Amino acid sequence: MIYCLYIVPRLFFMRKGAWNMSEKRRDQRNRILRNGESQRKDGRYVFKYRDINGQPQFVYSWRLEPTDRLPAGKRDGPALRELEPKIIRDLEDKISPRGGDMTVVELVQKYLRTKTGVRASTRAGYKTVLNLLEKDLFSGIRIDRVKQSDAKVWLIDLQKSGKSYSSIHSIRGVLRPAFQMAVDDDLLRKNPFDFELASVIVDDSVIREAISRKDERIFLDFIRNDKHYSQYYDGMCILFKTGLRISEFAGLTLNDVDLRARVIHVDHQLQRTTQMEYIIEDPKTESGTLPWDIVYMPHARFKATFGSKIQYMDAIYYFCTTFAGYEVP
């Protein structure tokens, strides 16, 4: 009886101690592992947590502490305990870890779906940027892995590959608000494209100089005396004397021209889409809605032009964009 009383308490305390020992998990180097940490049989460390949606997530590393030696033949990366603080901070701030597993191109596509009611020309510009992005390896990177230095290097590489400053400006003009949307949606903490573009790439855009009076006369003399282009002389004169955009000129109607008051009212423009369809849109800028003084424009030019304007509108587009070097706004 005395023997039993001695053995039972001893077994109880041994079992209690063994239970406490099993609760404190240790790695293969006998270091105590924290909550969520574990080590696989191959030596790889794992941190398990639940994201803001309650779904289990895992991160891996071959090292527990930054000072641990990397096993031979294994890929280097942050130690597990270097990754954990960022994950915990993101969870506390309700930021989705791993950027919601969204790639750059997926983010841009989502952003463009929010851009409704834009001009046809703006929509065409968005499509151009998206087509370029889909062909680039940068598009497949997960958004949370894009650092500001990565964004800068990518834009620099675009310029080295032949892209102009204005093209890169347009590309960044889509990516920056797209990544800002990710920040606003708590997918990212910072916007990697939030920097001044001119501080990263060289502004190689050429400042356009206004045509001189002499060159204007030479050009118009050529149009007037050419056997084919002479039919467009009146229209060219109007473009030179008013400063109208070609799309604004093409959209003019008789109701827009007041010969007595010697003004033209520009409150719309005619655009041609990539599907070769003509559409009416508001002017590119608010200043386009102001009356344009035509005091230096002979009335005969307007009278001669508007009778057959529709017939040679396409030819004016073609000439200005092909021979004169103008861009259709």
Legacy VTK file of the C-alpha trace (Angstrom):
# vtk DataFile Version 3.0
C-alpha trace
ASCII
DATASET POLYDATA
POINTS 329 float
0.000 0.000 0.000
2.828 2.348 0.835
4.499 1.403 -2.471
1.379 2.345 -4.467
1.056 5.717 -2.785
4.654 6.479 -3.723
4.438 5.358 -7.354
1.114 6.961 -8.412
2.041 10.600 -7.606
5.430 10.051 -9.298
3.782 8.748 -12.459
1.341 11.647 -12.428
4.089 14.293 -12.278
6.133 12.493 -14.920
3.176 12.465 -17.272
2.457 16.111 -16.584
6.058 17.018 -17.308
6.040 14.960 -20.489
2.870 16.749 -21.606
4.527 20.143 -21.027
7.570 19.026 -22.998
5.445 17.980 -25.990
3.619 21.325 -25.982
6.855 23.215 -26.649
7.749 22.120 -30.136
11.396 22.216 -31.085
13.313 22.123 -34.338
16.081 19.698 -35.250
18.571 21.938 -33.420
16.432 21.752 -30.256
15.298 25.384 -30.492
11.817 26.180 -29.210
9.383 27.011 -32.022
6.785 29.737 -31.676
3.068 29.505 -32.384
2.457 28.708 -36.030
6.030 27.590 -36.646
7.027 24.046 -37.498
9.807 22.168 -39.252
9.322 19.530 -41.922
11.305 16.332 -42.121
13.453 17.725 -44.933
14.523 20.589 -42.633
12.373 23.298 -44.186
10.630 25.691 -41.809
6.928 26.533 -42.132
4.825 29.338 -40.697
1.061 28.757 -40.794
-1.492 31.521 -40.354
-4.996 32.489 -41.428
-5.503 35.444 -43.777
-8.142 38.186 -43.372
-10.657 35.882 -45.045
-9.992 33.062 -42.560
-8.213 30.888 -45.121
-5.068 28.985 -44.050
-1.830 30.249 -45.591
1.743 28.991 -45.417
5.168 30.560 -45.903
8.398 28.586 -46.107
12.083 29.143 -45.531
15.182 27.002 -45.172
16.333 29.174 -42.266
14.612 29.970 -39.002
16.836 32.911 -38.006
18.771 35.284 -40.294
22.045 33.989 -38.814
21.311 30.355 -39.732
23.474 28.776 -42.405
21.695 27.994 -45.652
21.658 24.258 -46.428
23.849 23.350 -49.392
22.075 23.493 -52.743
19.032 25.364 -51.414
17.721 28.690 -52.736
18.378 31.641 -50.473
15.592 33.849 -49.179
14.449 35.674 -46.040
14.530 33.665 -42.823
11.155 32.559 -41.472
11.328 34.962 -38.546
12.064 37.817 -40.946
8.821 37.066 -42.800
6.597 36.686 -39.759
6.592 40.340 -38.525
5.465 41.646 -41.936
2.678 39.061 -42.117
1.498 39.859 -38.594
1.594 43.627 -39.287
-0.407 43.182 -42.505
-2.981 41.082 -40.655
-3.307 43.697 -37.925
-3.839 46.412 -40.567
-6.211 44.110 -42.488
-3.960 44.105 -45.562
-4.264 40.978 -47.643
-0.977 39.049 -47.582
0.570 38.081 -50.925
-1.271 40.936 -52.665
-4.374 38.822 -53.004
-2.336 36.517 -55.301
-2.948 39.035 -58.108
-0.446 39.601 -60.913
0.391 42.960 -62.468
-1.647 42.333 -65.614
-4.623 41.097 -63.577
-4.483 44.270 -61.501
-4.397 46.484 -64.611
-7.294 44.574 -66.163
-9.331 45.066 -63.000
-8.460 48.765 -62.910
-9.482 49.281 -66.540
-12.855 47.677 -65.827
-13.514 50.576 -63.450
-12.849 53.170 -66.171
-16.288 53.568 -67.688
-17.536 56.503 -69.689
-14.115 57.441 -71.088
-13.502 58.774 -74.590
-12.928 56.362 -77.439
-9.397 57.710 -77.866
-8.695 57.181 -74.157
-10.067 53.644 -74.365
-7.811 52.964 -77.337
-4.834 54.209 -75.313
-5.733 51.857 -72.460
-5.874 48.949 -74.898
-2.439 49.829 -76.274
-0.929 49.803 -72.778
-2.632 46.506 -71.934
-1.400 44.865 -75.154
2.162 45.951 -74.394
1.932 44.731 -70.819
0.562 41.307 -71.778
3.657 40.681 -73.928
6.082 41.627 -71.148
7.361 39.281 -68.420
6.758 42.062 -65.905
3.019 41.425 -66.238
3.258 38.019 -64.553
4.864 39.246 -61.326
2.709 39.090 -58.218
1.900 42.665 -57.215
3.187 42.354 -53.648
6.608 41.403 -55.026
6.951 44.564 -57.126
9.260 46.987 -55.326
9.806 50.592 -56.333
13.261 49.727 -57.642
11.677 47.013 -59.833
9.230 49.552 -61.276
12.020 52.021 -62.031
14.265 49.418 -63.668
11.357 48.202 -65.817
10.628 51.711 -67.102
14.332 52.270 -67.796
14.436 49.028 -69.785
11.402 50.176 -71.789
13.253 53.328 -72.821
16.369 51.327 -73.710
14.223 49.090 -75.913
13.143 52.123 -77.959
10.000 53.383 -76.221
9.700 57.169 -76.204
9.278 59.276 -73.090
5.680 60.092 -73.996
4.847 56.382 -74.467
6.391 55.473 -71.121
4.523 58.387 -69.540
1.265 56.891 -70.839
2.187 53.423 -69.553
3.035 54.750 -66.100
-0.195 56.758 -66.267
-2.106 53.465 -66.174
0.074 51.482 -63.769
0.326 54.123 -61.053
-3.449 54.499 -60.489
-3.854 50.721 -60.842
-1.404 50.089 -58.001
-2.984 52.917 -56.002
-6.275 51.054 -56.322
-4.540 48.010 -54.822
-3.343 50.168 -51.918
-6.859 51.519 -51.391
-8.221 47.954 -51.473
-5.755 46.900 -48.734
-3.892 44.571 -51.097
-0.664 46.568 -50.791
0.876 48.867 -48.224
2.741 51.142 -50.684
2.459 52.103 -54.351
5.707 51.129 -56.160
4.945 53.496 -59.067
4.500 56.582 -56.890
7.570 58.571 -58.019
8.489 61.352 -60.430
9.045 59.875 -63.879
11.536 62.558 -64.937
13.850 61.491 -62.093
14.101 57.969 -63.522
14.215 58.172 -67.327
15.496 60.774 -69.778
12.894 63.135 -71.210
13.796 62.825 -74.900
10.589 64.427 -76.160
11.138 67.123 -78.767
9.579 70.529 -78.248
7.552 71.368 -81.319
8.210 74.740 -82.853
5.447 76.758 -84.462
5.721 77.001 -88.230
7.083 80.302 -89.464
5.126 82.643 -91.723
7.553 81.897 -94.532
7.147 78.127 -94.224
3.383 78.544 -94.006
3.321 80.428 -97.304
5.578 77.852 -98.960
3.341 75.035 -97.760
0.082 76.691 -98.850
1.577 77.659 -102.206
2.440 74.017 -102.763
-1.101 72.919 -101.878
-2.698 75.578 -104.095
-0.532 74.788 -107.137
-0.521 71.005 -106.858
-2.784 69.252 -109.324
-4.194 66.846 -106.733
-4.011 68.659 -103.365
-5.313 71.986 -104.655
-8.843 70.751 -103.933
-7.993 70.874 -100.204
-6.499 74.359 -100.240
-9.459 76.066 -98.550
-9.516 73.520 -95.755
-5.783 73.901 -95.157
-6.146 77.659 -94.977
-8.821 77.331 -92.311
-6.646 74.997 -90.248
-3.702 77.400 -90.400
-5.642 80.590 -89.722
-7.823 79.287 -86.855
-5.536 76.798 -85.124
-8.341 74.246 -85.040
-7.523 70.606 -84.410
-8.247 68.457 -87.428
-10.939 66.601 -85.480
-12.589 69.913 -84.523
-12.476 71.140 -88.116
-13.927 67.872 -89.400
-16.789 68.202 -86.921
-17.820 71.714 -87.919
-21.296 72.250 -89.355
-22.921 75.288 -90.927
-24.581 76.091 -87.588
-21.131 76.416 -85.979
-19.973 79.150 -88.351
-21.223 82.722 -87.886
-19.838 84.753 -90.782
-21.524 87.971 -89.682
-20.060 87.837 -86.184
-16.849 86.452 -87.704
-16.585 83.601 -85.157
-16.864 79.822 -85.152
-18.200 77.900 -82.171
-16.328 74.706 -81.315
-18.326 72.559 -78.902
-17.708 69.123 -80.420
-15.256 67.175 -82.549
-15.424 64.293 -85.008
-13.311 61.276 -84.055
-12.562 58.099 -85.948
-12.282 54.934 -83.840
-9.983 51.972 -84.427
-13.028 50.214 -85.903
-13.136 52.983 -88.554
-16.375 54.378 -87.125
-17.018 58.119 -86.838
-18.273 59.429 -83.501
-19.027 62.904 -82.099
-17.328 63.852 -78.819
-16.756 66.935 -76.703
-13.622 69.009 -77.410
-10.354 67.758 -75.999
-10.123 70.746 -73.636
-12.639 73.196 -72.203
-10.941 76.042 -74.065
-12.182 74.452 -77.285
-15.693 75.593 -76.457
-14.740 79.266 -76.748
-15.451 81.207 -79.957
-12.558 81.376 -82.406
-11.899 84.723 -84.060
-11.806 84.481 -87.857
-11.160 88.123 -88.558
-8.175 87.173 -90.707
-10.028 84.400 -92.530
-11.694 85.497 -95.794
-15.373 84.619 -95.893
-14.879 83.012 -99.266
-12.751 80.268 -97.714
-15.604 79.135 -95.476
-18.178 79.473 -98.224
-16.034 77.457 -100.605
-15.202 74.841 -97.976
-18.477 73.963 -96.319
-20.296 73.178 -99.495
-18.162 70.068 -100.020
-16.530 69.574 -96.608
-17.959 66.102 -96.051
-16.616 64.862 -99.369
-12.967 65.527 -98.618
-12.953 65.157 -94.838
-11.202 61.773 -95.025
-8.601 63.184 -97.384
-7.811 66.012 -94.941
-7.251 63.412 -92.202
-4.970 61.410 -94.445
-2.961 64.379 -95.651
-2.405 65.906 -92.210
-1.288 62.644 -90.614
0.780 61.344 -93.529
2.419 64.280 -95.280
2.262 67.246 -92.929
3.383 65.236 -89.891
0.460 66.326 -87.718
-1.105 64.091 -85.115
-4.863 63.695 -85.040
-5.890 64.645 -81.466
LINES 1 330
329 0 1 2 3 4 5 6 7 8 9 10 11 12 13 14 15 16 17 18 19 20 21 22 23 24 25 26 27 28 29 30 31 32 33 34 35 36 37 38 39 40 41 42 43 44 45 46 47 48 49 50 51 52 53 54 55 56 57 58 59 60 61 62 63 64 65 66 67 68 69 70 71 72 73 74 75 76 77 78 79 80 81 82 83 84 85 86 87 88 89 90 91 92 93 94 95 96 97 98 99 100 101 102 103 104 105 106 107 108 109 110 111 112 113 114 115 116 117 118 119 120 121 122 123 124 125 126 127 128 129 130 131 132 133 134 135 136 137 138 139 140 141 142 143 144 145 146 147 148 149 150 151 152 153 154 155 156 157 158 159 160 161 162 163 164 165 166 167 168 169 170 171 172 173 174 175 176 177 178 179 180 181 182 183 184 185 186 187 188 189 190 191 192 193 194 195 196 197 198 199 200 201 202 203 204 205 206 207 208 209 210 211 212 213 214 215 216 217 218 219 220 221 222 223 224 225 226 227 228 229 230 231 232 233 234 235 236 237 238 239 240 241 242 243 244 245 246 247 248 249 250 251 252 253 254 255 256 257 258 259 260 261 262 263 264 265 266 267 268 269 270 271 272 273 274 275 276 277 278 279 280 281 282 283 284 285 286 287 288 289 290 291 292 293 294 295 296 297 298 299 300 301 302 303 304 305 306 307 308 309 310 311 312 313 314 315 316 317 318 319 320 321 322 323 324 325 326 327 328
